[in-house]
């Protein structure tokens, strides 16, 4: 699949692909942050979950700021600010000792860590036609998880030696990613038309379809982020070591790396909205399996199931959002949509860790499954409006509907 697409995708896209790969190869901190805070910093489960939520709070602001910067100062500059800023914030968090510094550094990691996301998505949308975007976003998703599958396994080994090294290595790969952008990715922001730029808020508040999509993404992200907050704690509660969590969560990246290249061409032909609906359900049911498993292989099966749903979701969600966004507001629209994951990163760890502490693992995972059913129904109800909106936007820019 890669060879057939390479002939059509520009050099700047492949630079973004390399950037994503390098960045995720060093993503050691996020999967082990809660374990680091509870085992190395000796914080309570609730406090550790709240610190993880502070990272999510920074991500909420990050997506909005990143989208605004992408439209105002450019995609390239926004990515450089994000990657260099992430490196600095990670070093600060890894060396923080007081709770005040930990809170501030955690928020800064979230703020800088997701600044590049709307810029990357806007760059892909700038470079490619709508018909090419599903496969392009799928390739970026593949690169991210190729790196993630390596980083989680190695991070589990490194964590057994000491958590401090994880922060420095993660910071180093952020710097390398910034250098790739600096040397290989040009500015792609469309030239603004004469006259004042349209403000985002009045347009978005009238865009009910887009707002409902954002709401569904928040629900999906709330489920998804249990994999990096509640899951390691549940496994530890079943007597499994942190290295086992590293191996189990690495299955997420391995399944994506193995499966996604073979299904990408097929997924590009499936109705996007229906695929989103089914994928969110599968993710919810995959986490729901945690209610009946307690062994390493049982958790492994759970990860494989929700990863299959994640593949379907990630293959089309970027293209759907790009289709919905007006060209002059593309960065800010994508930043607002990306904010949904930041909100989920706040809600997910708080709800999940507190549900685990007060209601137990079984009820926590069953609630994930129930939320998946709700998301399925909501997305299916929204499908006709999404198809009509995509067709109308295609006609507006002179493309086949």
N, C-alpha and C positions, 0 to 999 in steps of 0.2 A: 504493500500500500504506500509506503513512504516514497519509493522510487517513482511511482506513477504520479504522485502529487508534487514531488520536488520539481518536475518540469514546469509546473504552473505557478508555484508559490515563489515570491521574490526573495532576494538575499536577506533583506531586512527581517522578514518573517523568521527565517532560519536562525538569525542572530537572536531573536526573541526566544526561539526554541532552546538554543544553547544556554541563554541566560536563565530560563526557567529550570533547566536541568541542573546547572551549577548551583543555583540558589537552593533547590530542594535537596541536593546531595548533602548540604550542610545543615539541614533543618533538624537539628538535634534537640533543641530546647523545648518546643511545644509539646511533643508527646510525653516528656518526662518532667514537665514543670511542676505538676501537682505532687509527684513523688519526691522531687527535689525539695519542695517547700516543706513537706511533712517529715521526710527522713533526714535531710541535711540541715534545714533551718528549724526543724522541730515545731512547726506550726500545726494547729488542729486541722482536721479535715475541712470544717466549715470555713476557717480562715484561708486555707489554701485554695478552696473553691472560689472564695471571694477575690483573691489575688488574680486567679485565672480569669475571673469576670472583669477585673480591671484591664487586663489585656484586651478583652472583648470590647470594653468601653472605649478604649483607645482606637480600636478598629472601626467602631461606628463613626467617630470623628474622622478617622483616616480616609474612609471611602468618600465621604462628602468633600473633604479638603482635596483629596486626590483628583476627584472628578472636576472640581472647580479649577484647580491648577492646570489640569490637562487641557481645558478649553481656553484658559487665559494666558498661561506662560508656556504651554506646549507639553506634548506627551513626553518627549525626551528628557527635558529638565525635571519633570515630575518624577520619572523613574530614577534619575540620578539622586535626587534629594531623598527618595524613599530608601534606596539601598544603602547609601552612606549613613543616613540617619539610623537605620536599623542596626548597623554594625556598632555604632556608638551606644545605642540603647541597650543592646545585649551585653556589652562589656559592663555597663553600669549595673544592670540587674544581677549579673553573676558575681559582682563584687560588693553588692549592697548588704549591709548588716542591720541597720535600723529599719523598723517597720515603715517609717515615713519614706525612706529611700526606696524600699522594696515596692511600695505602692506607686511612687512616682515613676520608677523605672519600668514597672509592669505596664503602666499606662503608655509610657513612651514607646515600648516595644510594639504595642498594638497600634499606636498612632503612626509610627514609621513603617511598620511591617506590612501594612496593607495599602500604603500610599501609591504603590506602583500598579495595583491591580486594575483600576479603571483606565489608567494610561495604557497598559498593555492591551486591554480589550478594545479601547478606542483606536489604537494603532492598527490592530488586526482589521477592524471594521473600515478604517481609512484605506488600507492597502488592498482589500479583497472585495469582490462582488458577493452579494448575499448567497449565491449558489455555492460558493467556495468556503463559506465561513464555518459550516458544521464540521467539515473534515479538518479545517485548520485549527479550530478550537479543540477538536479531538486530539490532534497531534500535540498541542500544547499540554493538554491534560495528560497525555501519555508521557511526555518528558518530565512533567512534575512528579508523576508517580514512579517513573524509572528511578529518579533520584531519591524519592521517598522510600522506596523499597530497600535501597542500599543504606540510607541514613538511619532508619529505625533499627536495623540489625546491628550496625556498628555502634549506634548510640547506646544500645543495651549493654554491649561489652564495655564501652567507655564509661558508662554510668557506674558500673561495678568497681571501676578504678577511682573515679571521682567525678562529681558533677561539674566542677569548675571548668574542665577542659571542653565540655559541650558548648559553653557560652563563647569561648574564644574561637573555636572552629566554626561555629555558626556565624559569628561576626566576620570571619575571614572570607567565607564563601559569599557573603553579601557584598563585600568589597570587590571580589572577582566579578560578580554579576554586574556591578556598576561599571566596571572597566569594559565589559562586553558591550554594554549600551553606549558608552562613551565612544568606542572605536568603530562600531558597526551599524548603529541604528540612527537614521536621519530623522528629522522632524517631519511628521506627516499631518499635522493639524491643518484642516482645510483653511484656505484664505478667507477671512471674515468679509462679509459683504459690507458695503457702506451703511452707515447709520449705527445707532446704539444697539448693543447686544440685548437680546431678549432675556429678561429675568427668568430664572428657573421656576420659582414657586407658583406664579399664576398659571403657567402652562401645566405643571404637574398636578395641581389641585383640580384641574378640569379633566385630567386623564385618568378616569376611573379604572379603565382596563389595566393600565400600568400599576396603579396603586394596589389593585388586587393581586397582581403578580408579585409585587414586593411583599405583601402580607403572607402569601404562600411560601415565599422563600424564607421568611423568618421562621415559619413553622418547620420547614425542612432543616434549616440550620440548627434549630433547637435540638432536633433528634441527632443530627450528624455529630455535633460537638460532644455528645456523650462518649464518643470513642476516645476522646483525649482528656476527659475529666472523670466521669463516673466509671468507665470500663476498667482503667487500671486499679482503681480503688476496690471495685467489686472482685477483681481477680486476686488482689492482695487479701481481701476478706476470705477468699476460698483457699488461702495458704499458698498461692502461686507467687514466685519471686518476680522482681522487676524485669529480669532478663527474659522471662517467659512472656511477659506482656510485650516486650520489644519484638520477640519472634512472632507472636500472634498478630500484632498490629501490622507487622511487615507483610503479612499475607495480603493486606489491602493493596499495597503497592505491587506485589508480585502478580496478583490476579489481574490488576489493571494492565500491567506491562504485557502479560501473556495474552489476554483476551481482547483488549481494546483494538489493536491493529487489525484483527480479523473481523470485528463486527462494525468498525467505523463506516465502511462503505454501505452496509445494510442500514445502519441507524440513520444515515443521511437521507434515506428514502422513506422513512416512517413518519407518520403524522407527528409533528413535534410536540404539540400540546398533549396528545394522548400518551406519548412516550414519557413526558414529564410526570403525568399523573401516575402511571404504573410504576415508574421508577421510585417516586416518593413513597408509594405503598410498600415496595420491596425493601426499601431502607428501614422503614418503621418495623416491618415484620422481622427483618434481620436482627435488629436490636431486641425485639420482643423475644427472640429465642433465648436471650440471657436469663429469662425467667425459669428455664428448665435445664440449664447447663451449669456445671461446676468444675469441669475438667479443662485442661488446656486444649484438648481437641474439640470439645464442645464449644468453647469460645472461638476456636478457629473456624468452625462451621458458621457460627454467627457472623463473624467478620466477612467470610466469603459471600454470604447471602446479601448483606447490606452493601458490599462492594459491587456486586452485580447491579444493584439499583443505582449506586453512585455513577457507574459507567454510563448508564442510559441518561441519567440526569445531566451529567457534565457534558455529554456529547452535544446536547441541543440547547441548554439554557443560555449560553452565551450568544448563540445565533438568534434565539427568540428575543432576547433583550436588545440586541443590536438592531433587529428589524423594527422594534417598537420605538426606538429613540430617534427624534428629529436630528438631522445632521448638525445643525448649529448648537445643539444642546447635548450632543452625543456623550462627551466625557462626563458631564454632570448627571445625565440620566443613568449611565452605567455606574457612576459613583453612588448614586442613590440606591440603585438595585444592589450593588455590592454591600451597602450599609446593612442590608438584611442579614448578611452573614455575620456582620459585627454585632447586630442585635442578638442573633442566635448564639453568638459566642459569649454574650453576657447572660442571657436567659438560661441557656443550656447548662453551663457549669453550676449556676446557683440552684436551679430547680433539681438537676440531677443529683448533685452531692447532698443536698438537704433531703431529697426524697429517699436516697440511699440510707442516710443516717436515721431518719425518723420513720420511714415506711418499710424499709427493707428492699433488697435487690429485686425480689419477684414483682412487687407492685411497680417499682420504677421502670422495669423493662416492659411490663404490660401497658403502661401509659404511653410508652414510645410506640408500641404497635397500634394503639387506639388513635394516636395522633396521625399515624400514617394513613389510616382509613379516612380520617377527616380530610387530609390533604388530597387524597385521591378524588373524593367527591367534589371538593372545591375546584380542583384543576379541570375535571371533566366538565363542570358547569361553565367554566370560563373558556373552553376550547373554541366555540364558534366566534366569540369576540376576538380572540387572538388571531385566528385565521383571517378574519375580515380586516383587521388592523394591518397585518403584514401585507396583504394584497393591496390595500389602499396606499401604504407607504411605498411599495414597489412601483406602482403606477405614478406616484408623485415625483419620483426621481428618474422616471423614464425607463424602468426595467420591466420585464415580463412579470405579471402578477403572480 
